[in-house]
């Protein structure tokens, strides 16, 4: 347990591997779950939080869980001391002022930046040309690498 790392292509499988130290095939969490689906991280699966708790470590998880959509699969039921995930829609960042507070409640009815971007794409089109001009100033930085061959030289 916790001797290897397993990289996965889905958030659910990757989180399951990181939190349990097991292959996602072993946890059964190979794909992203559908809301309300009765699949999730089982209570008998060991978690890093459970193993650290006897040593006095306080653990927390902040952000999306993706290890099951039902209450029984929440991180706090798997040994994690605290869990916080703001499920309210958030304000999309402004194009120029990226210091906007990400925890400010969104004025629009969406929790996805994609929706905001689709509604405001007309603002970004002129920015693309501006960015292209700025990128030209960095054409020699970093230095371009020569293409290589994957055939070993003899």
N, C-alpha and C positions, 0 to 999 in steps of 0.2 A: 504494500500500500504506500502511495506517495513516493515511488521510486522512479517513475517515468512520467514524461509529459506527452500528451496526445493532442495534436493540433487538429481542429475540425473546421468544417466549412459552414456550420450553422452556429448561431449564438447559443442555442440550447445545448448542443453536444459539447461545445467548447467550455461552457460554464460547468456542466456536469463533470467533465474531466478535471477541471481545475479545482473544483470544490470537493470532489470525492477522491481524486487521485486514481480513478479507474477509467478504463476505456469506456467510451459511450456505448459500445456494444454490450458491455456488462451492465451498465445502468439502464439500458433500454431507451435512452434519450438520444435518438439519432437525428431527429428533425424538429423543427419549430412546432410547438403545440398550438392547437386551435383553441380559442377561448371556450371554456366550459368542458373541454376534453378531460376525461378522467385519468389521464396519463401525467405522471410527474415523478420527481425524485422520491423514491420510496423511503420510509422511515428507517428501514434496516440498512440503508446505504451509509457508510461512514462518511463523515464530513470533517474537513480541516478544523472547523469551529469546535466540533465535539472532542477532537483529539487535543486541542489546545486548552480547553476549559479546565481540566484537572490541574494544569500548571499555573492557573491564575490569570490566563490571558483573557482579555475582553475582546470580543469579536463583533463586527458589524458589517452589514452589506448595504451599499448605497447604490440605488439605481434599479434597473430592470432585473427581474428575477429569472424569467424564462425557463424555470425548472418545474413548471406546472401552474395551471391557472386557478386551481381550487385552493381554498384556505388551508387545507391539510398539507399543501406543498410549499407554504410560505417559508422563507429562510429561518424565521424564529422558531419554527417547529422542527428544524434540523440542527439545532444547537447554536445558531447564530444569536448573539445577545440582543442586537437591535437591527432593525431594517427600516430604511427610509426610501420611499420612491414617490416623488410628487406626481400624482396622476392627473393633475389639472393641466389644461392647455397652457402652454408657455408662449411668451412673446417671441416671435422670430427676430433674430438679430438684424439690425439695420445694415445696409450695405457698407456705409462708411464708419459708423460708430459701433464697433464690435465690442465696446465695453458695456453694452446694454445688459441690464440685470437679467440673467437667464431664468430667474425664479419669479419674475414679474408675471402676473396673470395675463394671459393673452386677451386682447380686445376682440379677437376674431374667434369664431367657433371651430377651432381645429387644434389638434395637438401635434400636428406634423408640419415640419418646415416645408415639405414638398408642396403642400396645399398653398402655403403663403407664397412660395416661389412662383408657382403657376399663376397666381393672381397678380404678381408684381414683376413678371418677366420683362415687361416693356421698359422697366427702369434699368434692367441689367444689360440689355442689348448695347446701348451706347458705352457702357462701362467696359465691355469686351474689347472694343477698339482702344480704349485708354490703357487697359492692361497690356495689350499687345505691344503698344509703343514703349511702355515701361520695361517689358521683358526684353526688348531689343537692346537695352542698355546693358544687359547681363549676358549677351550672346557668347562672350568668351569666358564666362565664369559660371560654373566651374569648368575647368578645361575639359574639352571633349575627349573621350577615350576612343582609341582606335578599335575597330571591330576585330574580334579574335576568332580563332578556330578552336573547335572542341576536339580536334584530332591531335593527340599528343605527338610531339616531334620526336623522331627516332634518332 
